Amino acid sequence: MGKQYKIIFDREVCIGALACNAVAPEVYTLADDGKVDLKGATQRSDGKWELIIDESQVELNREAADSCPVYAIKIEEVDEE
């Protein structure tokens, strides 16, 4: 199995610029409040949203994270235990 990564999305920081949606509309979908939702994500206890992805999805999601003007999206490698 290849490496896994997690997308951490801070929806409170999101300003609805939709740059991530332009890069990866299948992952970042427009919500009714003008912000985006991270499709398939679960909300953590700290209020941020998290989605586990595999290596094949990392490049696209890094591009989306880099496009965010308020840095609401982070990509981290999942530690294998």
matplotlib code that plots the C-alpha trace (Angstrom):
import matplotlib.pyplot as plt

x = [0.0, 1.3, 1.6, -1.5, -2.0, -4.6, -6.2, -6.9, -9.4, -10.2, -13.6, -13.8, -10.8, -12.3, -13.5, -15.1, -12.6, -13.3, -9.7, -9.6, -12.9, -11.4, -8.4, -10.3, -14.1, -14.5, -13.0, -13.9, -17.6, -19.5, -21.8, -24.9, -23.1, -20.6, -17.7, -16.5, -17.0, -14.4, -16.3, -16.3, -14.5, -15.2, -15.1, -12.5, -12.9, -11.0, -13.6, -11.4, -12.3, -10.1, -10.0, -7.5, -6.2, -3.6, -0.5, -2.4, -4.4, -1.7, -0.5, -3.9, -4.8, -1.4, -2.2, -5.6, -4.0, -1.4, -4.2, -6.0, -5.4, -6.0, -4.2, -7.3, -6.0, -3.1, -1.7, 0.2, 1.6, -0.1, 2.4, 2.5, 2.4]
y = [0.0, 3.5, 6.4, 8.1, 11.7, 13.8, 17.0, 19.3, 22.0, 24.9, 25.9, 28.8, 30.5, 29.9, 33.1, 31.5, 32.5, 29.2, 28.8, 25.3, 24.5, 25.8, 23.4, 20.3, 20.7, 17.0, 17.4, 21.0, 21.7, 25.0, 25.1, 27.1, 29.7, 30.6, 28.7, 25.2, 21.8, 19.1, 16.2, 13.1, 14.7, 14.2, 17.0, 16.7, 17.8, 21.0, 22.0, 21.4, 18.9, 16.0, 13.6, 10.8, 10.5, 8.3, 9.3, 9.5, 12.5, 14.5, 16.6, 17.9, 18.7, 20.4, 22.6, 23.4, 24.1, 26.4, 28.3, 29.1, 32.8, 32.3, 29.0, 27.1, 23.8, 21.8, 18.5, 16.2, 12.8, 10.2, 8.5, 4.7, 2.8]
z = [0.0, -0.9, 1.4, 2.7, 3.3, 5.0, 3.9, 6.8, 5.9, 8.2, 7.1, 9.6, 7.8, 4.3, 2.6, -0.4, -3.0, -4.7, -6.0, -4.6, -6.4, -9.7, -9.3, -7.9, -8.2, -7.5, -4.0, -3.0, -3.6, -3.3, -0.3, 0.2, 2.4, -0.3, 1.2, 0.1, 1.6, 1.5, 0.0, 2.1, 5.0, 8.7, 11.2, 13.9, 17.6, 16.8, 14.2, 11.2, 8.5, 7.5, 4.6, 4.0, 0.5, -1.3, -3.2, -6.5, -5.2, -3.5, -6.4, -7.3, -3.7, -3.1, -6.1, -4.5, -1.1, -2.8, -4.6, -1.3, -0.5, 3.2, 3.6, 4.8, 3.3, 4.6, 3.3, 5.7, 5.4, 7.6, 9.9, 9.4, 12.7]

ax = plt.figure().add_subplot(projection="3d")
ax.plot(x, y, z, "-o")
ax.set_aspect("equal")
plt.show()
